Amino acid sequence: IEWPKPEKEYIMSNKDKNAPTLKEILPRLLSEVEPEKAGSTVDYVVMGSQGFLGESILRILKDQKKSYAIMPDSVQMSDRKTITEFVKRWNPKYLICDAGDPSFKAASSSSSSS
């Protein structure tokens, strides 16, 4: 893995450094943020960047040359600890959450009304 900062600046076990998940998500994360800014303060953190709205938001931020970081899609909405750590690491001015809850079931719209 090519790290945006010297590897010694990261506190991470060898197991985590070589985790397959990290190898999958890190290239996408780094492609969305300038390497020299990785881990520094950004204007926006975006959660839920894979959907229609999330992709549109990223496109707008990129077009406006805003600084942003993308929350990994592997982070679940219920994982408050990881979300808090990510937000503290990036210290954004704004948090945009367009992430959905995959366990959410919308009420049926076929109910009858009289």
N, CA and C of each residue as an Amber inpcrd file, in Angstrom:
protein
   342
   0.8560000  -1.1860000   0.0000000   0.0000000   0.0000000   0.0000000
   0.8880000   1.2310000   0.0000000   0.5620000   2.1870000  -0.8540000
   1.2730000   3.4510000  -0.8780000   0.5570000   4.4030000   0.0690000
   1.2080000   4.7610000   1.1600000   0.6130000   5.6330000   2.1700000
   0.8510000   7.0960000   1.8010000  -0.1470000   7.9770000   2.0550000
   0.0190000   9.3890000   1.7090000   1.0250000  10.1140000   2.5880000
   1.2870000   9.5850000   3.7750000   2.2700000  10.1470000   4.6910000
   3.2380000   9.0390000   5.0480000   4.3850000   9.3740000   5.6400000
   5.3000000   8.3080000   6.0450000   4.5960000   7.2960000   6.9470000
   4.8400000   6.0270000   6.6850000   4.1420000   4.9550000   7.3890000
   4.2700000   5.0650000   8.9040000   5.4010000   5.5920000   9.3880000
   5.6130000   5.6930000  10.8250000   4.6350000   6.6660000  11.4980000
   3.9470000   7.5140000  10.7320000   2.9870000   8.4540000  11.3010000
   1.6380000   7.7980000  11.6050000   1.4510000   6.5480000  11.1900000
   0.1940000   5.8450000  11.4250000   0.3590000   4.8800000  12.5920000
  -0.6270000   4.8470000  13.4380000  -0.6350000   3.8710000  14.5220000
  -1.5690000   2.7560000  14.0800000  -0.9690000   1.6450000  13.6640000
  -1.7570000   0.5600000  13.0950000  -0.9720000  -0.7320000  13.2380000
  -1.6680000  -1.7830000  13.5930000  -1.0020000  -3.0740000  13.7190000
  -0.6190000  -3.5980000  12.3320000   0.3440000  -4.5060000  12.2920000
   0.7370000  -5.1210000  11.0170000  -0.4340000  -5.8650000  10.3950000
  -1.2510000  -6.4830000  11.2450000  -2.4280000  -7.1950000  10.7490000
  -3.3500000  -6.2290000  10.0030000  -3.5980000  -5.0490000  10.5960000
  -4.4700000  -4.0710000   9.9500000  -3.8400000  -3.4840000   8.6940000
  -2.5340000  -3.2610000   8.7170000  -1.8540000  -2.7060000   7.5460000
  -1.9840000  -3.6210000   6.3370000  -2.0750000  -4.9130000   6.5880000
  -2.1530000  -5.8890000   5.5000000  -3.5590000  -6.4410000   5.2830000
  -4.5460000  -5.8360000   5.9200000  -5.9210000  -6.3210000   5.8060000
  -6.4360000  -6.1700000   4.3710000  -7.0980000  -7.2110000   3.8420000
  -7.6300000  -7.1320000   2.4680000  -8.6130000  -5.9750000   2.2940000
  -9.4200000  -5.7030000   3.3140000 -10.4010000  -4.6190000   3.2090000
  -9.7080000  -3.2810000   3.0040000  -8.6410000  -3.0490000   3.7580000
  -7.9090000  -1.7970000   3.6260000  -7.3150000  -1.6670000   2.2260000
  -6.8090000  -2.7620000   1.7020000  -6.2320000  -2.7270000   0.3560000
  -7.2960000  -2.4300000  -0.7050000  -8.5470000  -2.8000000  -0.3920000
  -9.6340000  -2.5270000  -1.3350000 -10.0690000  -1.0750000  -1.2860000
 -10.2040000  -0.5110000  -0.0830000 -10.7860000   0.8290000   0.0310000
  -9.7670000   1.9570000  -0.0600000  -8.5270000   1.7020000   0.3210000
  -7.5520000   2.7890000   0.3460000  -7.3360000   3.4440000  -1.0210000
  -7.2010000   2.6870000  -2.1180000  -7.0220000   3.3730000  -3.4130000
  -8.1690000   4.3220000  -3.7480000  -9.3930000   3.9340000  -3.4340000
 -10.5330000   4.8120000  -3.7280000 -10.4910000   6.0500000  -2.8480000
 -10.1840000   5.8520000  -1.5680000 -10.1000000   7.0030000  -0.6720000
  -9.0300000   7.9850000  -1.1440000  -7.8730000   7.4460000  -1.5080000
  -6.7840000   8.3160000  -1.9320000  -7.0730000   8.9780000  -3.2670000
  -7.8790000   8.3360000  -4.1100000  -8.2030000   8.9540000  -5.3960000
  -9.1680000  10.1230000  -5.2220000  -9.8580000  10.1600000  -4.0910000
 -10.8380000  11.2120000  -3.8540000 -10.2880000  12.3970000  -3.0700000
  -9.0740000  12.2820000  -2.5650000  -8.4900000  13.3820000  -1.7980000
  -7.0260000  13.5300000  -2.2140000  -6.5480000  14.7430000  -2.2310000
  -5.1530000  14.9630000  -2.5860000  -4.2760000  14.3050000  -1.5280000
  -3.2930000  13.4930000  -1.9220000  -2.4810000  12.7540000  -0.9510000
  -1.8550000  13.6150000   0.1270000  -1.4330000  14.8360000  -0.1950000
  -0.8040000  15.6590000   0.8220000  -1.8020000  16.1450000   1.8790000
  -3.0990000  16.0430000   1.5750000  -4.1100000  16.4700000   2.5410000
  -4.6870000  15.3100000   3.3350000  -4.3360000  14.0860000   2.9820000
  -4.8970000  12.9320000   3.6710000  -4.5620000  12.9930000   5.1530000
  -5.5890000  12.9670000   5.9830000  -5.4020000  13.0100000   7.4270000
  -5.3590000  14.4150000   7.9930000  -5.4990000  15.4280000   7.1490000
  -5.5010000  16.8010000   7.6520000  -6.9350000  17.3200000   7.7190000
  -7.1070000  18.5350000   8.1470000  -8.4400000  19.1210000   8.2520000
  -9.0420000  19.3230000   6.8580000 -10.3160000  18.9930000   6.7290000
 -11.0380000  19.1810000   5.4680000 -12.3030000  19.9790000   5.7370000
 -12.8930000  20.5050000   4.6630000 -14.1570000  21.2270000   4.8190000
 -15.3240000  20.2720000   5.0260000 -15.3050000  19.1230000   4.3430000
 -16.4380000  18.2110000   4.3650000 -15.9870000  16.7700000   4.5790000
 -16.7950000  16.0190000   5.3130000 -16.7020000  14.5650000   5.3350000
 -18.0230000  14.0820000   4.7620000 -17.9510000  13.1860000   3.7910000
 -19.1460000  12.6790000   3.1240000 -19.3500000  11.2190000   3.4820000
 -20.5360000  10.9050000   3.9870000 -20.9240000   9.5230000   4.2700000
 -21.9540000   9.1220000   3.2310000 -21.8360000   7.9240000   2.6720000
 -22.8020000   7.4530000   1.6880000 -22.4930000   7.9580000   0.2930000
 -21.2510000   7.8410000  -0.1140000 -20.8330000   8.4120000  -1.3920000
 -21.1310000   7.5240000  -2.5940000 -21.6450000   6.3260000  -2.3840000
 -21.8550000   5.3910000  -3.4900000 -23.2000000   5.5500000  -4.1900000
 -24.1750000   6.1320000  -3.5280000 -25.5070000   6.2690000  -4.1210000
 -25.5980000   7.4400000  -5.0850000 -26.7780000   7.6140000  -5.6470000
 -27.0150000   8.6810000  -6.6190000 -26.7160000  10.0520000  -6.0160000
 -27.2880000  10.3350000  -4.8410000 -27.0650000  11.6390000  -4.2160000
 -25.6150000  11.8060000  -3.7730000 -25.0490000  10.7620000  -3.1770000
 -23.6710000  10.8390000  -2.7140000 -22.7030000  11.1310000  -3.8380000
 -22.8790000  10.4460000  -4.9640000 -22.0090000  10.6960000  -6.1170000
 -22.1930000  12.1130000  -6.6480000 -23.4350000  12.6110000  -6.6180000
 -23.7000000  13.9810000  -7.0720000 -23.0380000  14.9940000  -6.1490000
 -23.1090000  14.7400000  -4.8470000 -22.4810000  15.6360000  -3.8740000
 -20.9770000  15.6680000  -4.0920000 -20.3650000  14.4980000  -4.2820000
 -18.9150000  14.4490000  -4.5190000 -18.5380000  15.2090000  -5.7820000
 -19.3390000  15.0590000  -6.8160000 -19.0600000  15.7560000  -8.0780000
 -19.1030000  17.2770000  -7.8670000 -20.0880000  17.7450000  -7.1080000
 -20.2040000  19.1820000  -6.8380000 -19.0080000  19.6750000  -6.0190000
 -18.6570000  18.9220000  -4.9720000 -17.5130000  19.3220000  -4.1390000
 -16.2280000  19.3590000  -4.9580000 -16.0580000  18.3640000  -5.8310000
 -14.8560000  18.3150000  -6.6720000 -14.8570000  19.4840000  -7.6550000
 -16.0070000  19.7620000  -8.2840000 -16.1070000  20.8750000  -9.2350000
 -15.8240000  22.2130000  -8.5600000 -16.2520000  22.3530000  -7.2900000
 -16.0410000  23.5950000  -6.5470000 -14.6800000  23.6300000  -5.8530000
 -13.8800000  22.5680000  -6.0740000 -12.5400000  22.4700000  -5.4930000
 -12.5480000  22.5770000  -3.9660000 -13.5630000  21.9630000  -3.3600000
 -13.6630000  21.9120000  -1.8960000 -12.8100000  20.7510000  -1.3940000
 -12.2990000  20.8850000  -0.1900000 -11.5450000  19.7840000   0.4000000
 -12.5250000  18.8690000   1.1290000 -12.3700000  17.5640000   0.9240000
 -13.2900000  16.6190000   1.5410000 -12.6280000  15.2660000   1.7270000
 -13.2230000  14.4870000   2.6080000 -12.8170000  13.1020000   2.8280000
 -14.0710000  12.2540000   2.7300000 -13.8940000  11.0190000   2.3010000
 -15.0260000  10.1100000   2.1340000 -14.9740000   9.0360000   3.2100000
 -16.0650000   8.9200000   3.9570000 -16.1740000   7.8490000   4.9430000
 -16.2220000   6.5320000   4.1770000 -15.3980000   5.5570000   4.5470000
 -15.4390000   4.2670000   3.8420000 -16.8380000   3.6550000   3.8980000
 -17.2700000   3.0880000   2.7840000 -18.6030000   2.4840000   2.7240000
 -18.7280000   1.2760000   3.6430000 -17.5970000   0.7350000   4.0730000
 -17.6420000  -0.4190000   4.9750000 -18.0530000  -0.0280000   6.3900000
 -18.0390000   1.2710000   6.7070000 -18.4270000   1.7330000   8.0420000
 -19.9490000   1.7500000   8.1290000 -20.4820000   1.0120000   9.0850000
 -21.9300000   0.9400000   9.2770000 -22.4220000   2.1490000  10.0760000
 -23.6340000   2.5870000   9.8130000 -24.2190000   3.7220000  10.5230000
 -24.2800000   3.4680000  12.0380000 -24.3860000   2.2270000  12.4260000
 -24.4880000   1.8930000  13.8540000 -23.1170000   1.8760000  14.5380000
 -22.0350000   2.0100000  13.7830000 -20.6790000   1.9610000  14.3350000
 -20.2300000   3.3650000  14.7350000 -20.7870000   3.8420000  15.8330000
 -20.5270000   5.2170000  16.2660000 -19.0580000   5.4580000  16.5890000
 -18.3980000   4.4560000  17.1390000 -16.9910000   4.6210000  17.5210000
 -16.1310000   4.9140000  16.2870000 -16.2890000   4.1210000  15.2410000
 -15.4890000   4.3200000  14.0210000 -15.8340000   5.6450000  13.3530000
 -17.1090000   5.9810000  13.3270000 -17.5300000   7.2620000  12.7310000
 -16.9090000   8.4220000  13.5020000 -16.9720000   8.3520000  14.8250000
 -16.4030000   9.4170000  15.6620000 -14.9040000   9.5500000  15.4330000
 -14.1910000   8.4250000  15.3780000 -12.7470000   8.4620000  15.1420000
 -12.4270000   9.0720000  13.7860000 -13.1960000   8.6990000  12.7600000
 -12.9670000   9.2270000  11.4120000 -13.1840000  10.7360000  11.3870000
 -14.2630000  11.1840000  12.0110000 -14.5750000  12.6160000  12.0290000
 -13.5220000  13.3810000  12.8310000 -13.0940000  12.8300000  13.9560000
 -12.0470000  13.4960000  14.7430000 -10.7390000  13.5850000  13.9640000
 -10.4250000  12.5300000  13.2060000  -9.1830000  12.5330000  12.4270000
  -9.1940000  13.6200000  11.3650000 -10.3330000  13.8100000  10.6810000
 -10.4040000  14.7800000   9.5890000 -10.8370000  16.1630000  10.0540000
 -11.5260000  16.2610000  11.1900000 -11.9500000  17.5430000  11.7520000
 -12.6400000  18.4410000  10.7110000 -13.7340000  17.9520000  10.1060000
 -14.3870000  18.7410000   9.0510000 -15.2210000  19.8890000   9.6150000
 -15.4520000  20.8710000   8.7590000 -16.3920000  21.9420000   9.1140000
 -17.8180000  21.4140000   9.0040000 -18.0510000  20.5200000   8.0290000
 -19.3870000  19.9990000   7.7520000 -19.3410000  18.4900000   7.5640000
 -20.3820000  17.8300000   8.0030000 -20.5380000  16.3880000   7.7950000
 -21.7880000  16.1920000   6.9540000 -21.6270000  15.6190000   5.7760000
 -22.7640000  15.3420000   4.8980000 -23.0440000  13.8530000   4.9710000
 -24.2280000  13.5060000   5.4440000 -24.5840000  12.0950000   5.5790000
 -25.6970000  11.7590000   4.5930000 -25.3340000  10.9660000   3.6090000
 -26.3120000  10.4740000   2.6450000 -26.3200000   8.9470000   2.6920000
 -25.8440000   8.4120000   3.8110000 -25.7830000   6.9590000   3.9650000
 -27.1400000   6.4300000   4.3950000 -27.5240000   5.3300000   3.8130000
 -28.7770000   4.6980000   4.1870000 -28.5370000   3.5530000   5.1440000
 -29.5720000   3.1170000   5.7760000 -29.4950000   1.9720000   6.6780000
 -30.0490000   0.7730000   5.9260000 -29.1890000  -0.1890000   5.5740000
 -29.6560000  -1.3210000   4.7710000 -30.7180000  -2.1660000   5.4670000
 -30.8250000  -2.0410000   6.7920000 -31.8330000  -2.8340000   7.4970000
 -33.1920000  -2.1310000   7.5330000 -33.2400000  -0.8670000   7.0690000
 -34.4860000  -0.1040000   7.0920000 -35.4510000  -0.6260000   6.0410000
 -36.6820000  -0.8430000   6.4360000 -37.7280000  -1.2880000   5.5170000
 -38.8050000  -0.2130000   5.4820000 -39.0160000   0.3490000   4.3320000
 -40.0400000   1.3860000   4.1950000 -41.4270000   0.7820000   4.3520000
 -42.3380000   1.5640000   4.8920000 -43.7200000   1.0980000   5.0510000
 -44.3220000   0.8770000   3.6690000 -45.1580000  -0.0960000   3.5700000
 -45.7790000  -0.4220000   2.2910000 -46.6710000   0.7250000   1.8370000
 -46.5520000   1.1080000   0.5920000 -47.3660000   2.2050000   0.0540000
 -48.6840000   1.6710000  -0.5250000 -48.9360000   0.3820000  -0.3670000
 -50.1490000  -0.1810000  -0.9280000 -51.3010000  -0.2230000   0.0620000
 -51.1310000   0.4830000   1.2000000 -52.2150000   0.4740000   2.1840000
 -53.4040000   1.2390000   1.6320000 -54.5800000   0.7760000   1.9420000
 -55.7900000   1.4010000   1.4060000 -56.2480000   2.5120000   2.3280000
 -56.7920000   3.5480000   1.7380000 -57.3630000   4.6440000   2.5360000
 -58.7770000   4.8820000   2.0540000 -59.6370000   5.2460000   2.9960000
 -61.0180000   5.4540000   2.6100000 -61.3850000   6.9020000   2.6470000
